[in-house]
């Protein structure tokens, strides 16, 4: 079939491949630039301007400074804890909510759906949210980072639509065999919606991993800070974690430490994403086909 393509078709396909290749390079180069800069010699990096295709010299001094920062290991563990706990709470509530909203015959389902969708467009604002968190006793606790955003309305709608695509006959057959809603959800709906579940886990996990604003607002104990908040201090406040360095050393290390911090904070996502990527398109499309 490929031999029968016209010259116009071949030219079009070639142009598409070239454009996609250029777009891929544009998207990948910033990451490559950060990685190469993180392994560069601090003095050479300070002197250099423009594109970086390979390390300027070679040095792991930036990583040494970052990993010796006492805040990094502790904040790393905090972030992992927040990601695991937050994603678990997100998935439990989203799954149960999507199942209930996707079933027919539940009283008040339409009104509840409208109220949930309403939250996508209207928000009380920062001050009311802060007062709510504080008055509920969640200030300076892990729950301040987990419960306020426990359910994403968009993710709930996607999973609800995915559950609606499951044939009704399977649910009816299960009920005839005596299965209750928990059995139907965990034995039928979730196995048939693996792609959507994987995408939801990825969305929630990346959100928790990258979050820093809520931690800055709701946490006062530095020992509870997540990695992204410590990284923000390094990137914006030019902090090197209290390491014993002269002003000259700190000046040279400043840039390379920033790059090393970015790499350290994004490595887990780079490793996890390829395993979930194969579910991405099928999961999102499955959750968007039927309304």
Backbone bond lengths (Angstrom), bond angles and torsions (degrees), N, CA, C in turn:
res aa  C-N    CA-C-N  psi(-1)  N-CA   C-N-CA  omega(-1)  CA-C   N-CA-C  phi
1 X - - - 1.460 - - 1.529 110.42 -
2 X 1.334 115.72 -34.81 1.455 119.52 179.94 1.516 112.19 -64.26
3 X 1.338 118.26 -29.80 1.456 121.16 -178.26 1.527 111.23 -71.69
4 X 1.340 117.13 -20.85 1.455 120.62 -176.71 1.532 112.77 -88.90
5 X 1.311 117.44 1.19 1.463 120.22 -179.24 1.518 109.90 -69.73
6 X 1.316 114.61 141.74 1.452 119.93 178.95 1.521 110.43 -77.19
7 X 1.331 114.76 168.55 1.465 119.80 178.91 1.524 110.37 -61.39
8 X 1.349 117.11 -38.48 1.460 120.55 179.39 1.522 112.15 -62.83
9 X 1.369 116.59 -39.98 1.463 120.17 178.93 1.526 110.94 -65.32
10 X 1.326 116.22 -43.44 1.461 119.78 -179.67 1.527 110.71 -64.51
11 X 1.339 116.23 -40.51 1.460 120.15 178.88 1.520 110.85 -63.90
12 X 1.326 116.43 -41.68 1.465 120.71 179.70 1.527 110.76 -62.89
13 X 1.329 116.35 -46.23 1.466 120.47 -179.44 1.525 110.25 -62.83
14 X 1.336 116.74 -40.35 1.465 120.21 178.83 1.527 110.99 -62.62
15 X 1.329 116.44 -44.04 1.468 120.46 179.32 1.529 110.59 -62.55
16 X 1.345 115.89 -41.31 1.469 119.97 179.81 1.525 110.25 -61.91
17 X 1.355 117.09 -44.81 1.459 120.52 -179.86 1.525 111.36 -63.97
18 X 1.316 116.04 -40.79 1.466 119.57 179.48 1.524 110.71 -64.29
19 X 1.330 115.92 -45.72 1.472 119.71 179.73 1.523 111.33 -63.01
20 X 1.338 116.81 -43.63 1.464 119.76 179.45 1.518 111.29 -65.12
21 X 1.348 115.81 -35.97 1.461 118.97 176.47 1.516 112.00 -64.28
22 X 1.344 116.47 -42.31 1.469 120.61 178.47 1.523 111.17 -65.01
23 X 1.343 116.19 -41.93 1.464 119.67 178.64 1.524 110.45 -63.52
24 X 1.338 116.70 -39.81 1.466 120.56 178.61 1.521 110.96 -62.62
25 X 1.345 116.25 -41.91 1.464 119.31 178.30 1.526 111.54 -63.61
26 X 1.336 115.30 -41.12 1.465 119.42 179.35 1.530 110.50 -62.49
27 X 1.329 116.51 -37.46 1.467 120.18 -179.46 1.523 112.11 -75.77
28 X 1.338 117.40 -34.53 1.458 120.91 -174.90 1.524 112.86 -85.48
29 X 1.333 117.06 -26.74 1.461 118.07 -174.60 1.527 113.84 -60.93
30 X 1.352 120.18 -43.44 1.474 118.06 178.97 1.524 113.03 -55.16
31 X 1.350 116.05 -39.23 1.462 119.09 177.94 1.524 110.58 -66.20
32 X 1.330 116.52 -42.79 1.462 120.85 178.64 1.525 110.45 -62.91
33 X 1.324 116.50 -41.07 1.463 121.42 179.33 1.527 110.53 -59.90
34 X 1.325 116.65 -44.73 1.463 120.83 -179.11 1.528 110.59 -64.40
35 X 1.327 117.04 -43.86 1.471 120.24 -178.60 1.521 110.80 -64.89
36 X 1.327 116.95 -46.44 1.459 119.83 -179.90 1.527 111.46 -64.62
37 X 1.327 117.13 -39.89 1.458 120.44 179.32 1.515 111.29 -65.99
38 X 1.340 117.23 -33.24 1.461 119.96 -178.64 1.521 111.93 -67.93
39 X 1.334 117.25 -24.26 1.470 121.25 178.80 1.525 112.08 -99.60
40 X 1.313 117.11 9.21 1.462 121.23 -177.28 1.525 111.37 -86.08
41 X 1.323 114.41 158.12 1.457 120.02 173.72 1.533 108.37 -69.46
42 X 1.328 118.40 131.20 1.475 120.65 -176.02 1.520 113.77 -55.32
43 X 1.341 117.36 -41.79 1.463 120.05 -177.99 1.524 110.43 -68.00
44 X 1.339 116.67 -44.59 1.458 120.41 178.51 1.529 111.24 -62.85
45 X 1.322 116.39 -37.89 1.459 120.23 179.95 1.524 111.17 -66.00
46 X 1.322 116.73 -38.58 1.462 120.39 179.15 1.528 111.50 -65.80
47 X 1.318 116.40 -33.05 1.457 120.60 -178.08 1.523 112.53 -81.05
48 X 1.325 116.84 -23.37 1.461 120.76 -171.39 1.523 110.95 -85.19
49 X 1.309 115.34 145.36 1.461 122.70 171.61 1.522 108.35 -133.35
50 X 1.315 116.61 146.88 1.457 120.20 177.75 1.510 113.04 101.60
51 X 1.335 115.22 -156.76 1.459 122.82 -173.43 1.525 110.56 -72.16
52 X 1.334 116.07 142.81 1.466 122.58 174.27 1.519 108.05 -121.04
53 X 1.323 115.63 114.02 1.466 120.84 179.83 1.520 112.62 -103.61
54 X 1.320 117.05 -18.87 1.458 121.75 177.00 1.523 108.01 -148.49
55 X 1.334 117.32 162.75 1.469 118.92 -179.06 1.522 111.81 -58.49
56 X 1.298 116.35 137.07 1.471 122.09 176.86 1.524 107.27 -84.85
57 X 1.342 114.68 95.90 1.449 117.43 -167.43 1.518 106.10 75.95
58 X 1.298 118.12 -161.36 1.468 119.96 174.87 1.517 108.04 -149.00
59 X 1.317 115.56 128.84 1.459 120.04 -179.97 1.520 108.99 -158.21
60 X 1.318 115.42 141.33 1.461 121.33 173.93 1.530 109.71 -110.54
61 X 1.326 115.46 20.99 1.454 120.08 -178.04 1.524 111.09 -61.61
62 X 1.334 116.83 -37.26 1.453 119.84 178.80 1.511 111.79 -61.80
63 X 1.342 116.39 -43.83 1.465 120.06 178.45 1.523 110.83 -67.07
64 X 1.328 117.27 -35.39 1.466 119.92 178.82 1.524 110.40 -62.71
65 X 1.332 115.51 -44.12 1.464 119.52 179.91 1.529 110.74 -65.15
66 X 1.333 115.79 -43.17 1.463 119.73 -178.52 1.526 111.32 -64.24
67 X 1.328 116.10 -48.10 1.463 119.89 -176.05 1.520 112.66 -72.01
68 X 1.335 117.10 -22.06 1.464 120.06 175.52 1.523 112.01 -83.96
69 X 1.311 116.66 -12.41 1.457 120.14 176.45 1.522 108.46 -64.55
70 X 1.334 119.16 119.44 1.471 120.36 -176.53 1.519 113.46 -63.32
71 X 1.315 117.14 -19.66 1.462 119.79 -179.08 1.527 112.63 -78.58
72 X 1.334 117.42 -26.44 1.464 120.63 -174.52 1.525 112.57 -66.31
73 X 1.346 120.73 -54.17 1.472 119.32 -179.20 1.527 112.77 -59.85
74 X 1.333 116.43 -42.18 1.466 119.42 -179.49 1.524 111.11 -65.34
75 X 1.338 116.85 -44.37 1.459 119.71 179.84 1.527 111.32 -68.36
76 X 1.326 116.69 -30.93 1.467 121.12 176.23 1.525 109.88 -61.43
77 X 1.328 116.14 -47.48 1.460 120.37 179.38 1.524 110.71 -66.01
78 X 1.329 116.64 -37.69 1.467 119.50 176.58 1.516 111.08 -60.18
79 X 1.330 116.37 -45.41 1.462 120.25 -178.68 1.520 111.57 -63.91
80 X 1.329 116.95 -42.70 1.467 119.79 177.92 1.528 110.46 -60.32
81 X 1.333 115.97 -41.85 1.468 120.32 178.07 1.523 110.68 -63.45
82 X 1.333 117.37 -45.02 1.459 120.75 179.53 1.522 111.17 -63.54
83 X 1.324 117.02 -39.32 1.472 120.51 -179.70 1.522 110.80 -65.25
84 X 1.335 117.21 -46.83 1.467 120.90 -177.97 1.524 110.63 -65.51
85 X 1.346 116.36 -49.48 1.469 119.63 -179.12 1.527 110.96 -66.06
86 X 1.327 116.63 -47.72 1.459 120.20 -177.45 1.516 112.74 -62.76
87 X 1.334 117.03 -44.50 1.461 120.41 -179.95 1.518 111.03 -65.77
88 X 1.326 117.28 -37.07 1.471 120.32 177.89 1.520 110.82 -63.02
89 X 1.338 116.66 -46.92 1.471 120.43 178.23 1.529 110.33 -63.02
90 X 1.331 116.82 -43.46 1.465 121.30 178.82 1.517 111.31 -57.52
91 X 1.316 117.01 -48.64 1.464 120.88 -174.87 1.518 111.49 -69.32
92 X 1.324 117.49 -38.48 1.467 119.77 179.30 1.526 110.54 -62.79
93 X 1.327 116.71 -50.22 1.462 120.62 -177.77 1.528 111.82 -68.75
94 X 1.333 116.37 -40.92 1.469 119.64 179.94 1.519 111.27 -65.53
95 X 1.327 116.83 -41.43 1.467 120.77 -179.26 1.524 111.42 -65.55
96 X 1.333 116.42 -48.53 1.461 119.11 179.67 1.524 111.54 -64.57
97 X 1.340 116.54 -41.58 1.455 119.83 179.45 1.515 112.22 -64.79
98 X 1.343 116.75 -43.13 1.463 120.46 -179.79 1.520 111.45 -65.36
99 X 1.317 116.66 -38.04 1.472 119.61 179.21 1.529 110.79 -64.68
100 X 1.341 116.04 -45.34 1.459 119.26 -178.75 1.531 111.44 -64.15
101 X 1.328 116.71 -40.98 1.460 120.67 -177.58 1.528 112.46 -74.89
102 X 1.319 116.94 -19.79 1.467 119.94 -177.63 1.529 112.43 -88.64
103 X 1.332 117.46 -13.27 1.465 120.51 -177.88 1.526 110.96 -89.09
104 X 1.316 115.67 148.46 1.462 121.75 179.41 1.529 110.16 -88.36
105 X 1.320 114.07 148.59 1.461 118.93 173.26 1.511 115.67 92.85
106 X 1.349 118.54 0.44 1.461 119.89 178.84 1.527 109.73 -84.17
107 X 1.318 116.75 130.29 1.461 122.06 -176.65 1.532 110.52 -66.89
108 X 1.325 115.85 134.88 1.461 121.61 175.72 1.516 114.28 74.62
109 X 1.328 117.84 12.65 1.462 120.31 -177.04 1.522 111.71 -63.99
110 X 1.324 117.72 -39.40 1.468 120.82 -177.96 1.530 110.89 -66.96
111 X 1.334 116.20 -43.93 1.463 119.91 179.66 1.524 110.47 -64.12
112 X 1.326 116.84 -42.69 1.466 121.08 179.54 1.517 110.84 -63.00
113 X 1.337 117.00 -39.66 1.460 120.49 178.34 1.525 110.96 -63.33
114 X 1.332 117.16 -42.73 1.465 120.84 178.79 1.529 111.10 -63.41
115 X 1.312 117.51 -39.14 1.458 120.88 179.09 1.524 111.04 -65.98
116 X 1.327 116.25 -38.09 1.470 120.38 179.19 1.523 110.09 -68.28
117 X 1.334 117.13 -44.52 1.467 120.77 179.41 1.525 110.40 -64.92
118 X 1.320 117.52 -31.55 1.469 122.26 178.81 1.523 111.23 -56.51
119 X 1.336 116.65 -35.43 1.473 120.49 -178.06 1.528 112.63 -69.25
120 X 1.336 117.88 -15.17 1.459 120.37 177.74 1.522 111.48 -71.15
121 X 1.315 116.66 -26.94 1.456 120.89 -171.99 1.528 113.58 -110.00
122 X 1.313 117.38 -18.38 1.460 120.64 -177.30 1.523 110.05 -130.14
123 X 1.341 114.62 133.17 1.451 121.07 179.57 1.513 109.01 -133.02
124 X 1.328 116.98 143.16 1.463 120.68 -177.17 1.516 112.33 -65.60
125 X 1.334 117.43 -28.37 1.458 120.32 -178.54 1.517 111.78 109.67
126 X 1.319 115.52 171.85 1.462 121.11 -173.43 1.526 112.58 -67.21
127 X 1.322 117.13 -47.94 1.469 120.34 -175.36 1.530 111.92 -63.54
128 X 1.340 120.53 -50.71 1.472 119.52 176.99 1.525 112.65 -59.19
129 X 1.345 117.17 -38.90 1.459 119.45 178.12 1.522 111.37 -63.69
130 X 1.331 116.19 -41.55 1.468 119.89 179.06 1.526 110.59 -63.49
131 X 1.326 117.11 -44.52 1.461 120.62 179.70 1.528 110.95 -63.93
132 X 1.320 116.52 -38.39 1.465 120.40 178.55 1.528 110.52 -63.11
133 X 1.338 116.24 -47.86 1.470 120.24 179.75 1.527 110.71 -61.36
134 X 1.318 116.58 -43.03 1.470 120.55 -178.50 1.522 111.49 -66.84
135 X 1.333 117.43 -45.30 1.466 121.06 -177.58 1.525 112.42 -69.18
136 X 1.310 117.17 -22.99 1.463 120.38 177.44 1.526 112.13 -87.58
137 X 1.339 116.53 3.47 1.453 120.59 176.22 1.515 114.67 76.77
138 X 1.329 117.03 19.41 1.466 119.61 -178.46 1.523 113.05 -98.34
139 X 1.329 117.01 -4.24 1.470 119.64 -178.61 1.522 110.17 -61.37
140 X 1.336 115.66 135.57 1.463 123.51 -179.74 1.528 112.01 63.05
141 X 1.325 117.07 30.67 1.458 121.87 173.70 1.525 109.08 -128.52
142 X 1.306 115.52 164.44 1.462 120.26 -179.76 1.529 111.13 -64.29
143 X 1.341 116.71 -27.80 1.467 119.87 -177.27 1.516 112.11 -66.96
144 X 1.326 117.35 -23.42 1.458 120.27 176.70 1.519 111.53 -66.00
145 X 1.326 117.38 -23.07 1.459 121.82 178.86 1.520 112.26 -94.75
146 X 1.317 117.25 -15.25 1.463 121.11 -173.18 1.534 112.58 -105.65
147 X 1.318 117.22 -50.11 1.462 120.45 -170.78 1.527 115.03 -74.26
148 X 1.357 121.00 -40.14 1.473 118.82 -178.95 1.530 114.09 -57.93
149 X 1.296 117.85 -30.69 1.464 120.76 178.11 1.513 111.89 -116.35
150 X 1.328 116.08 38.05 1.461 120.57 -173.32 1.525 112.74 -63.88
151 X 1.336 117.25 -28.83 1.467 120.59 -179.68 1.523 109.14 -131.77
152 X 1.324 115.75 127.43 1.455 121.33 172.12 1.522 108.32 -90.34
153 X 1.320 116.46 122.90 1.466 120.28 -177.32 1.524 111.25 -59.10
154 X 1.332 116.37 -42.04 1.463 119.80 -179.68 1.527 111.05 -62.97
155 X 1.338 116.96 -45.54 1.468 120.27 179.16 1.522 111.07 -63.72
156 X 1.323 116.33 -37.39 1.469 120.34 178.03 1.525 110.94 -62.61
157 X 1.325 116.78 -42.45 1.464 120.51 179.82 1.527 110.86 -66.38
158 X 1.334 116.49 -41.65 1.470 120.09 179.13 1.527 110.82 -61.97
159 X 1.338 117.08 -45.53 1.463 119.52 -179.70 1.527 111.14 -69.20
160 X 1.316 117.43 -36.52 1.473 121.04 176.39 1.523 110.56 -59.56
161 X 1.327 116.15 -45.46 1.470 120.40 179.56 1.521 111.08 -64.99
162 X 1.329 116.63 -36.58 1.456 120.33 177.02 1.522 111.23 -63.39
163 X 1.333 117.30 -43.03 1.464 121.10 178.64 1.526 111.01 -65.22
164 X 1.330 117.68 -33.09 1.455 120.90 179.63 1.530 112.10 -67.54
165 X 1.337 116.33 -21.27 1.468 119.79 179.79 1.520 112.48 -79.87
166 X 1.337 117.43 -10.06 1.470 120.38 177.45 1.526 108.77 -72.30
167 X 1.327 118.86 130.70 1.467 121.00 -178.54 1.524 112.44 -55.86
168 X 1.321 116.15 134.27 1.466 121.50 -179.80 1.522 110.71 -64.06
169 X 1.329 116.99 -28.75 1.468 120.59 -177.63 1.529 111.65 -61.89
170 X 1.330 116.88 -32.70 1.464 119.19 178.51 1.528 110.95 -66.27
171 X 1.317 116.64 -42.14 1.465 120.33 178.22 1.526 110.55 -65.18
172 X 1.340 117.52 -43.10 1.457 120.65 -179.24 1.525 111.22 -64.10
173 X 1.321 116.73 -39.41 1.461 120.18 178.45 1.529 110.89 -64.93
174 X 1.323 116.08 -40.76 1.457 119.94 179.35 1.531 111.14 -64.95
175 X 1.327 117.60 -39.30 1.459 120.17 179.38 1.528 111.13 -67.90
176 X 1.324 117.55 -35.16 1.461 120.49 176.15 1.523 111.41 -63.59
177 X 1.338 115.78 -29.31 1.463 120.51 177.55 1.521 112.65 -85.62
178 X 1.337 116.86 3.96 1.457 120.47 175.91 1.516 115.08 93.11
179 X 1.326 118.76 11.01 1.470 121.30 -178.50 1.525 110.05 -76.09
180 X 1.337 115.33 140.55 1.462 119.77 175.53 1.526 109.32 -95.18
181 X 1.342 116.60 -175.88 1.463 120.45 -175.35 1.522 112.56 -63.88
182 X 1.331 117.66 -36.52 1.465 119.87 179.89 1.521 111.01 -65.24
183 X 1.320 116.19 -41.78 1.476 120.00 178.63 1.516 110.05 -65.45
184 X 1.324 117.09 -43.13 1.461 120.44 -179.62 1.524 110.85 -63.08
185 X 1.339 116.15 -42.25 1.461 119.99 -179.16 1.514 111.73 -64.44
186 X 1.342 116.72 -49.81 1.461 119.93 -172.56 1.532 113.39 -84.38
187 X 1.310 118.02 -23.20 1.469 120.21 -178.26 1.523 113.25 -98.42
188 X 1.334 117.88 -20.86 1.469 120.31 -175.73 1.519 111.47 -120.16
189 X 1.328 117.45 -58.70 1.464 120.89 -171.23 1.533 112.59 -68.40
190 X 1.313 117.17 -49.53 1.468 118.73 -177.97 1.531 112.58 -65.42
191 X 1.348 120.09 -44.46 1.484 118.54 176.76 1.528 113.46 -60.37
192 X 1.336 117.02 -32.89 1.461 119.87 179.85 1.526 112.23 -82.63
193 X 1.315 117.17 -7.13 1.471 121.04 -178.78 1.531 111.09 -121.52
194 X 1.329 116.70 34.54 1.464 120.82 -176.76 1.532 111.84 -58.63
195 X 1.328 116.36 -41.63 1.463 119.43 -178.03 1.521 111.12 -62.83
196 X 1.326 116.30 -45.03 1.465 119.68 179.68 1.518 110.97 -65.32
197 X 1.316 117.26 -41.07 1.469 120.78 178.61 1.528 110.71 -61.33
198 X 1.339 116.37 -42.69 1.465 120.10 179.44 1.524 111.36 -62.36
199 X 1.334 116.24 -40.40 1.470 120.10 178.95 1.523 110.58 -66.59
200 X 1.327 117.40 -41.63 1.462 120.65 179.02 1.526 111.05 -62.34
201 X 1.324 116.64 -42.31 1.467 120.36 178.02 1.522 109.95 -61.63
202 X 1.326 116.33 -42.62 1.466 120.22 179.28 1.525 110.87 -63.13
203 X 1.323 117.01 -46.44 1.469 120.85 -179.78 1.523 111.08 -58.95
204 X 1.317 116.02 -49.19 1.469 120.10 -177.36 1.532 111.17 -66.95
205 X 1.324 116.95 -42.46 1.464 120.11 -177.92 1.529 111.30 -64.20
206 X 1.329 117.05 -43.74 1.461 120.66 179.17 1.528 110.41 -64.67
207 X 1.326 116.80 -38.23 1.467 120.25 178.52 1.519 110.95 -62.10
208 X 1.324 116.66 -45.99 1.472 119.78 179.49 1.525 110.99 -67.37
209 X 1.328 116.51 -38.66 1.458 119.13 -178.41 1.532 111.33 -65.24
210 X 1.300 117.12 -36.24 1.462 121.24 -175.81 1.530 113.25 -89.54
211 X 1.325 117.50 -8.33 1.464 120.32 -173.48 1.529 111.32 -71.47
212 X 1.321 115.29 138.75 1.466 121.03 175.18 1.531 111.99 -144.13
213 X 1.341 117.11 -26.12 1.465 119.41 -173.48 1.533 111.52 -65.48
214 X 1.341 117.15 -47.32 1.461 119.55 179.66 1.520 111.43 -61.87
215 X 1.325 116.69 -36.82 1.468 120.00 178.06 1.523 110.41 -64.94
216 X 1.314 116.99 -39.20 1.457 120.67 179.37 1.527 110.94 -65.91
217 X 1.335 117.24 -33.50 1.456 121.72 -177.93 1.526 112.04 -82.31
218 X 1.327 116.39 -42.63 1.462 120.31 -168.06 1.530 114.72 -101.47
219 X 1.321 118.55 -11.26 1.466 120.28 -178.39 1.523 110.02 -110.41
220 X 1.315 115.80 131.17 1.464 121.08 175.98 1.521 111.69 -111.98
221 X 1.328 117.05 -19.27 1.459 121.96 179.39 1.528 109.14 -85.58
222 X 1.321 116.34 116.31 1.469 120.66 -176.64 1.530 112.09 -62.40
223 X 1.315 116.64 -27.74 1.467 120.15 -179.75 1.522 112.23 -66.39
224 X 1.337 117.04 -15.20 1.462 121.12 -179.25 1.526 112.43 -101.70
225 X 1.325 117.67 0.78 1.463 120.07 -177.17 1.524 110.96 -63.14
226 X 1.346 118.13 138.98 1.469 121.20 173.06 1.523 110.75 -78.33
227 X 1.308 115.20 169.46 1.467 121.20 -176.62 1.520 111.72 -60.63
228 X 1.332 117.55 -41.30 1.459 120.07 -175.45 1.527 111.76 -64.44
229 X 1.317 117.40 -31.15 1.462 119.83 178.76 1.529 110.73 -72.07
230 X 1.332 116.74 -38.39 1.465 120.26 175.22 1.523 110.02 -66.41
231 X 1.337 116.34 -40.24 1.459 120.19 178.22 1.522 110.44 -63.38
232 X 1.316 117.05 -37.26 1.470 120.52 177.54 1.524 110.34 -61.46
233 X 1.307 117.15 -40.81 1.458 120.06 178.67 1.528 110.58 -62.58
234 X 1.325 115.83 -40.27 1.459 119.80 -179.61 1.523 110.76 -68.36
235 X 1.334 116.47 -41.37 1.462 120.37 -176.52 1.532 112.81 -73.97
236 X 1.328 116.00 -38.88 1.460 119.79 -174.62 1.519 112.33 -97.33
237 X 1.320 116.01 -45.70 1.464 119.67 -176.93 1.525 112.50 -85.88
238 X 1.359 117.07 1.23 1.471 121.46 179.64 1.523 111.80 54.13
239 X 1.355 114.35 40.01 1.460 119.14 -179.33 1.508 110.08 -89.43
240 X 1.324 116.86 141.21 1.459 121.47 175.94 1.507 110.92 -114.41
241 X 1.327 116.94 19.10 1.452 120.65 171.03 1.500 114.59 79.96
242 X 1.294 118.89 19.62 1.437 120.33 176.59 1.515 113.90 76.16
243 X 1.336 118.35 21.07 1.446 120.85 177.92 1.521 109.74 -70.04
244 X 1.322 115.65 148.78 1.464 121.13 -178.54 1.516 109.30 -79.72
245 X 1.361 116.23 91.06 1.448 121.22 179.77 1.519 108.21 -134.03
246 X 1.319 115.44 153.24 1.457 119.26 174.19 1.514 109.17 -74.66
247 X 1.338 116.32 167.30 1.464 120.08 179.79 1.521 111.20 -61.77
248 X 1.339 116.50 -36.97 1.467 120.23 179.71 1.514 110.96 -65.75
249 X 1.338 116.51 -45.33 1.463 120.05 178.31 1.522 110.86 -61.42
250 X 1.323 116.45 -43.03 1.461 120.15 -179.53 1.527 111.11 -63.03
251 X 1.332 116.75 -37.66 1.458 120.79 179.89 1.524 110.74 -63.82
252 X 1.345 116.53 -44.64 1.461 120.13 -179.60 1.531 111.38 -69.54
253 X 1.336 116.76 -35.97 1.461 120.13 -175.93 1.523 113.20 -80.84
254 X 1.314 115.44 -14.84 1.461 119.77 -172.06 1.522 112.31 -53.07
255 X 1.313 118.06 -52.56 1.458 121.55 -176.10 1.513 112.21 -68.50
256 X 1.328 117.10 -45.40 1.464 119.65 -176.66 1.525 110.64 -67.10
257 X 1.337 117.19 -32.51 1.459 120.22 176.64 1.522 110.50 -65.31
258 X 1.320 116.85 -39.00 1.462 120.27 177.43 1.525 110.71 -59.81
259 X 1.324 116.10 -47.65 1.461 119.77 -179.25 1.521 111.03 -64.46
260 X 1.325 117.38 -42.26 1.458 120.82 179.87 1.527 110.91 -63.32
261 X 1.318 116.60 -37.59 1.456 120.49 178.98 1.524 111.00 -64.63
262 X 1.333 116.22 -40.79 1.469 119.93 178.45 1.521 110.47 -61.91
263 X 1.333 117.07 -43.84 1.469 120.82 -179.73 1.518 110.40 -63.83
264 X 1.330 117.17 -46.57 1.463 121.19 -178.69 1.521 111.20 -59.81
265 X 1.329 116.87 -37.76 1.464 120.44 -176.26 1.523 113.60 -79.56
266 X 1.324 117.64 -18.82 1.471 119.98 -176.87 1.525 113.70 -106.52
267 X 1.323 118.52 -9.37 1.461 120.96 -177.51 1.528 112.59 -56.68
268 X 1.352 120.24 -46.36 1.475 118.58 -179.27 1.519 113.10 -58.41
269 X 1.331 117.36 -40.97 1.467 120.17 179.96 1.524 110.53 -65.50
270 X 1.331 116.77 -38.12 1.463 120.30 179.51 1.520 111.74 -64.44
271 X 1.323 117.13 -31.39 1.457 120.63 179.00 1.526 111.85 -80.02
272 X 1.333 116.35 -36.41 1.464 120.05 -175.76 1.526 111.75 -78.16
273 X 1.328 117.27 -38.26 1.460 120.65 -172.28 1.532 114.05 -57.20
274 X 1.356 120.11 -43.93 1.474 118.14 -178.89 1.517 113.92 -57.96
275 X 1.349 118.58 -29.99 1.454 120.71 -179.57 1.531 111.55 -75.11
276 X 1.323 117.11 -27.64 1.466 120.77 -179.54 1.518 112.46 -95.88
277 X 1.341 117.10 -15.17 1.459 120.34 -174.15 1.528 112.71 -61.73
278 X 1.345 116.88 -34.00 1.462 119.31 -178.03 1.528 111.93 -64.98
279 X 1.339 116.51 -22.01 1.457 119.80 177.63 1.524 112.60 -89.81
280 X 1.339 116.13 -10.11 1.462 119.54 -168.22 1.519 112.22 -60.80
281 X 1.331 117.10 -58.63 1.466 120.02 -175.27 1.517 111.49 -64.53
282 X 1.351 116.65 -46.59 1.460 118.79 -178.19 1.517 111.11 -65.21
283 X 1.340 117.86 -35.46 1.459 121.13 -179.68 1.504 112.03 -68.13
284 X 1.315 117.39 -46.72 1.455 120.33 -179.34 1.522 111.11 -68.56
285 X 1.346 116.82 -42.31 1.465 119.73 -179.91 1.529 110.76 -65.55
286 X 1.350 116.38 -38.72 1.459 119.63 179.20 1.516 110.43 -61.76
287 X 1.347 115.31 -35.82 1.455 119.49 -178.92 1.508 113.40 -85.22
288 X 1.328 117.85 5.06 1.463 119.25 -177.41 1.524 113.05 -127.62
289 X 1.324 116.13 5.67 1.460 119.11 -174.45 1.513 112.05 -81.44
290 X 1.315 115.02 -42.65 1.463 118.57 -170.30 1.521 109.92 -119.26
291 X 1.272 117.92 135.65 1.462 122.55 176.98 1.519 109.04 -119.20
